[in-house]
Amino acid sequence: MDVQQFLEKVDNKHIKALTGSCICCSGIHELRNYVNGIPVRKKGVTLIEANGTSDACALMEFLGVGVNDRFLPPIQISVVDVQNWQKRGEHDELEANQIRGFVFNSVDTS
């Protein structure tokens, strides 16, 4: 999802786009600092949407360290395009890694 799609639904004061670095590598410090700076609230969800090339397992590990306890444990949700699953050639391994350790049900919507 692109931040522009969120801006159509949510006030921009609630959205922070991080650009210019990989959140699994050099950008993790910026991400942790931003998350830790979110004001305490009674209700709310903090959603981190990474791009399709992120190593989901590594990101979950990075988010489990250095983030305020109120954001733990991190939970991962993976959306899978079942009609194109494992049909991306050189990207099949990355695609499989993004849902590793998760069980999902597929629904044929064709």
N, C-alpha and C positions, 0 to 999 in steps of 0.2 A: 504494500500500500504506500502511496505517496502522501506526504504531509498535506498536500493540497486537497486530497480526498477527505481528510479529517477536518480541515478548515471549513468545509461545507456543512459539517454537523456539530462541531465543537468550537467554542470560543478559543481564539488563538492564544489567550493567556494560559491555557491548559495544555498547550502543545509545544514541544521543543524538538526541533530537527537538529540532529548532529550530522555534520557532513565533513568530508575531507579526510577521514581516516577510518580504518576498519575497527569496529567495536570489539572485535575479538583480539585485537593486537594493541596498537598504540592508542586507540580511542576508548579503551575500557576505563581508563582513569577519568576521562571527561564524563563518561556515562555514569560511573559510580558517584562522582562529585555532584552531578546533576540530580540523580535519584536521591541521594542523601540530603539534598537541599530542598526537597519537596516538603512543604509545610504539613504538619500533622493534621489529619482530618478524620472525622468520625466514620465516614463512608467514602469509598472511592476505590478505583482500580488504577494501578499504574501499568500501562501497556508499553512494552518495548517491542517494536517491530523491526527486525533486522532484515537486510536484503537477502536475496536468494543464495548468495555465495557464502554466507556466514556458516561457520562450523558450529552447529547447534549444541553439540556436547561440550565443546570448549567454552562457549558462551555461558552455558548453565553453570559450569565450574567457576568461571570468572565472577559471575553474579552472586555466587554463594559465599564470596569472600569480600570483605570491605564494604558491604552494604548494611545499612541499619537493620537491626533485628525485625523491625516492623514490616520489612519487605521480604522476609524469609519465611519459608523456603520459596525460591523462585519456582514458578510453574511454567512449563512449556506447552504450547498448543501448536500443533503442526497442521497445516492445511495441505491436502494432497490432491493433485490433479490425477485422478485414477485412470482417466482415458489416455493420458500420456506418460504414465508411470513407467520408468526405466526404458524410455524410448528416446533418450537424449544423448546417447552415445557416450562421449567422453565425460559427460556430467552425471552419468548414472550413479557413480560412487558417491559423489557429493549429495545427490538427491537422497540416496539411501541413508547416508549419515545423518541427514537432517531429521529423520524420524526414528533413528536407532533407539531401541529401548522403549518404544511406545507401541501400543496396540491400537489399531483403529478399525472402524467399520467403514466399508465403502458402500456407497449407494450409487447405483447406475442410474443416471439422470437422462440417458439418451432415449 
